[in-house]
């Protein structure tokens, strides 16, 4: 079957099998390998892209279902040679370590900031709760998203806080890492 969609602002048409997942369409047919394929069960969230502005786990969407829609991948965050504030926030605040979950986290963060330009730490944690990061403990990811929000609002006046706030994660509690949340 033939599918046509807009990916990162460009219309693309390809001949595909009806059962092809969007994650594989992006990676294998369009060579957009920034979208990572992790668990293939919708548990990890590494494959999050935006479909008509909403974050979705691309391992749960058939490419045919995206036909006629707008898909934005992590490669589409950069505009005119300028990194998106979310990308810069992850760099400035060390929001990544191994980088495997980073594209999905960034796409979820971008969707959050587009809908709520000044989210609380709790709202950020809720937004990324459908994604698993095995490296950072989430504090630097939350800080990265907060940095991007401040940057976009024009309220960031100092260098990013590189020390993890003591109250960021209550002692003895596990980081938020569930399979529910906005990136479903």
N, C-alpha and C positions, 0 to 999 in steps of 0.2 A: 504494500500500500504506500501511497505517497503522503507525506506530512509536510506542512508549511507552518512555520512559526517565526516570530521575531525573537532573536537571541542577541542580547546586548545591543539592541538598536538596529540590528541588521536582519532582514528577512532571509530565511534559509528554507530550502526545500530539499528533501531527501526521500529516497525510496527505502522503506524500512519494513521489518516484520511487525505485525500487529502486537506481538507480545514484548517488544523491546522496551525496556525501562528508560525513563528520561535520563537517569544518571549515565547509562551506557550510550545513549544517543549523544549526549554532550561530550563525553570522553572519547568515544570510539569513532563517531561520525563527524564531529566538529573539532576534535582535538583540543577541547577545552578541559584540560586535565587539572585545573584548579579545583574543580568539584571532585571531592574525594569519595571513594566507594569504600565503606567500612564494613558494616555488619550485614547489609542486605536484609535486615529484619526491622528496620525503622527504629532501632534502639539507640544508636550512637549519635545521629545527627550530623555526621561529617559531610553528608551529601546535600545539605540544605542549599537551595537556590530560591529565587523569588519567582513566583508564577502570578502574573498580573498584580505584582506588588506584595503579595503575601508569601511569607516563608513556608516552603514545603520541603519535605524530605523526598528528594528525587528518586530514591530507590523504591518509593511506593506509588509513583506516578508513571503510567505508560506514556511513552513519547507521543503516541497517537492522541492521548487526552490533552496534550499541550498544543495540539494543532490549532492554529488561529489565535493563539495567546502570546503574551509577552513573557519571555523568560530572561532573567538577569542572573548571571553567574558572578563569581568573585572577580573574574577578569573584566567585568563590566563596571566595577566600582571606580576604577581610575578613569578620569575624564580629562581629555586634552593634555595628557602628560602630568596631571596633578593627582596625587593619591587622595582618596576620599579621607575625610577626617577619622573615620573608623579605622582605616588602614594605618594612618599616622598614629592614632591612639595606641594601637597594638604594638607599634614600634617603640613609641615613647615610653610606654608603661610596661613593657615586657610582657604583653598579653599572650605570648606564645613561647613554647619551648620546642617540642618536636615539630610543631606546625601541622600535624595531621588534622586536628579538629578546627584549626584556625579559619579556613574558608567558610565553613558552615556557621561558625560563631560570628564571623564578620557579616555574613548575609542576614543573620537573625538580628544582630545589633543594628544594621542599617535600617531594617524594617521597623524595629522598635523606635529608633530615633526619628524616623519619618512620621510615625504615628504619635509619638510622645517625645518632644524635644528635650524634656527635662525629667527623665525618669529617676525615681529613687533607687537606692541600691537594692531594695526588696523587689521593685518592679524589674530591674535588670536581671536579678537572679531568677525571677519567675519566667522571664522571656527566654532565657538560655537553659531553663530546666529540662528541656527535651534533648539536650546535647551532653555528651560525655567528654570530659577532658581528663586524661589520665596523668597529666604532668603538672599542671599549674596550681591546683587547689582552688581555682576560680577567683581568688582575690585580685590577681593581676588582670584578669579578663574584665571583671567588674570595674576596676580602676581605669582600664583602657576605654571602656564604653563611656564612663563618666567623663573622661578626658575629652573624648570626641564630642560629647554633648556640650561641654563648656567651650570647646573650640568653635563649634557652630554657633553658639550663642554669643560668642565674642567676650565671654567672661573669664577665660583662662588668662591669668595675669602672671603666673609664676611657672617655673619648670614643673613638670609632672612629679608627683610624690612617688619616690622610688622605694620608700619604706612601707611595708604592709601595715595598715593601721591595726593596733592591738585589738580593737573591738570588731574588726571585719568579720571574723568567724568565731562564734562562741566556742570556748574550749571544750573538747571532747565530742563536738558534733561533726558529722561527716559533711563534706561539701554537697551542695545540691546537685544531684545527677539522677533525675527521674526520666521516665520515657513519656511524660506528658508535658504539655507546655505549648507555646505558640508555634513552635517549629514542627508541627505534626503533619 
